[in-house]
Amino acid sequence: MHRSLSALLAFTFSLSPAVATAQKDPVKMIFDTDMGNDIDDAMALAMIHQLARRGAIDLLAVTSTKDHPKSAAYIDALNTWYGFPDIPVGAVRDGAARDEGRFNGQIDRRDDAGIPLFPRDLVSGIDAPEAVSLIRKTLANQPDGSVMLVQVGFFTNFSRLLDSKGDEASPLDGPSLIRAKVRGLVLMAGAFQTITHNTKHIEYNVKLDIPAAKKIANEWPTPVIWSGYEVGIAAPYPWQSLIEDYNYTEPHLLKDSYLAYVPRHPHDRPTWDLTAVLYAVYPDRDYFTLSPKGHVTVDDEGRTDFLAGNDGNDAYLIMDDVQTARVREAFVHLCSEPPVRR
């Protein structure tokens, strides 16, 4: 990257929280993740916390669509690691992907005295509130039209939100509550360009719960922005940053999780989930280009297709070479910065 652009980015991301807040109100966000299936979920949540510290995000809740007790527990540990121990965490019930994953077990590590290296309050996802009930409660307590939903896992929780009925949190059913409280949905899912000569790439987040993905594509009532597989794979996180920029403390939950996850070293891991977060917070900074408006469909095999049309509710992200360089540099700045614990 050109030195002047790198310096500009460094300045942009070093703004104090007071300055960031003065420039723009924080994005009220609910983050929905399949934490444990890929390391980009953890990197995206770390990035959210660094942006929250700057006043760019007001993280209202985090929910998991991975049905393993350590998924929600890892989220709580990562929240604590970055200085936000009180963020509510919800867990899916009867969801997809029930294995532990390759890095969620990091939260079980202890020092020689038996003290947890990565403390948390939530022992297990079994003890967490059910995800949809937490989402409904969180939405009901926010001003109308104020909440940005970011989904980087399966479609399970938000599909069930659509099916939900009025409860003690709100008399509104799911679609009515979404229309009242949600500003938009940004999700990492699907594929909208050819992937390694394959025009029918079946993306993981879609195929794990195809009925839920079809429901969101067909029925979601607010604008939806899709970050497809081709975007994240074009902006892999630099291995050099991982081995050089995280050595300010040992152990390091994010770095150690990355090392536990990747199958071989060195490895520049694609940043699928981070792209959805970056767009949700900074849609007007030219990190990405939006497709025309249209409608996304999901077929019975999990293939996503896009049909342009002004009556559509959907658009997808496009990223050229210059934008890719800027996006990767932003990810390095945001992920590698040391946490500030309260």
Secondary structure as UniProt FT lines:
FT   HELIX           3..12
FT   TURN            13..14
FT   HELIX           17..23
FT   STRAND          27..33
FT   TURN            35..36
FT   HELIX           39..53
FT   TURN            54..55
FT   STRAND          57..66
FT   HELIX           69..81
FT   TURN            82..83
FT   TURN            85..86
FT   STRAND          89..96
FT   HELIX           104..108
FT   TURN            112..113
FT   HELIX           125..127
FT   HELIX           131..140
FT   TURN            144..145
FT   STRAND          147..151
FT   HELIX           156..163
FT   HELIX           174..181
FT   STRAND          182..188
FT   TURN            196..197
FT   HELIX           204..207
FT   TURN            208..209
FT   HELIX           210..219
FT   STRAND          224..227
FT   HELIX           229..233
FT   HELIX           239..244
FT   TURN            247..248
FT   HELIX           253..261
FT   HELIX           272..281
FT   TURN            283..284
FT   STRAND          289..290
FT   STRAND          294..298
FT   TURN            300..301
FT   STRAND          304..308
FT   TURN            310..311
FT   STRAND          314..318
FT   HELIX           321..336
//
